[in-house]
Amino acid sequence: MKDSNISSKFYQKLRWVYIPMGIIIYMCLGTVYSWSVFRKPLESLLHINATQKWYSLYAFSIFLLIVYGNLRKFYTKI
């Protein structure tokens, strides 16, 4: 009898884990869907093809890493 009470408390706490997990899954699915929708207009707007966009994405991510590194140095001093 006591074991079932302990396991039910465990499962009562565990059920709240599914909410953030579901939100994360839906965010990933939404990202994939939005990329499939906006890929062609972005390619025509920026005049790049599928291979060139990876180079620009790589350069943009390096830029963001540099900006984040500088912001991190600033905010750790506060």
RAGI-V394900 format. One line per field, one symbol per residue. phi: phi as a letter, one per 20 degrees, with the letter a starting at -180 (. if undefined). burial: # if it has 9 or more other ideal C-beta (glycine too) atoms within 8 Angstrom, else .. A space follows every 10 residues. Layout:
# RAGI-V394900
phi=???
burial=???
This chain:
# RAGI-V394900
phi=.fffffffff ffffffffff ffffffffff fffffffeff fffffelcdf ffffffffff ffffffffff ffffffff
burial=.......... .......... .......... .......... .##....... ..#..#.... .......... ........
